[in-house]
Amino acid sequence: MSQAVSPVDAGQTYMELHHRLHRTVDQAMCAAGLSLARAKVLMRLDAHGPMNQATLAGLLGFAPRTVTETVDGLERDGLLTRSEDPHDRRARIVSLTPSGREALAVANAVRSTTMDEIFGVLSPAERAQLVSLLTTVRTNLSQGDNSCVH
């Protein structure tokens, strides 16, 4: 007979896995030249096209000032550019460069390989069940605002 797992135990197991998974993927991507955080910025620009920094920050779920340092580094490395926003003289439009697209392609390949290694131990049915369970939790979580107000 299996022992019942409490919601706290399930949540703690998930959080521990999330942190370890994040660290593992980030380390693999860093070894290939682009951290997970920096790749996320490039992924959003690749998916949505050029945009102002405030919009980019919103897509990432961060305050605009939080994204500035990452954007500064990506611009310094030639992976993106900033230009004047023709509609708002205070804002800057952030765009991928060809080098940014190349770096993103390498990072995505490493990310995909790492995910295959991690989740390849599960059968297709187990992966489908995992996605279904996580989707249920995510849907339930997004029905309420659980953010801290400071």
HELIX and SHEET records of a PDB file:
HELIX    1   1 PRO A    7  ALA A   31  1                                  25    
HELIX    2   2 LEU A   36  HIS A   48  1                                  13    
HELIX    3   3 GLN A   53  LEU A   60  1                                   8    
HELIX    4   4 PRO A   64  ARG A   76  1                                  13    
HELIX    5   5 PRO A   98  PHE A  119  1                                  22    
HELIX    6   6 PRO A  124  SER A  142  1                                  19    
SHEET    1   A 3 MET A  51  ASN A  52  0                                        
SHEET    2   A 3 ASP A  88  LEU A  96 -1                                        
SHEET    3   A 3 LEU A  80  ASP A  85 -1                                        
END                                                                             
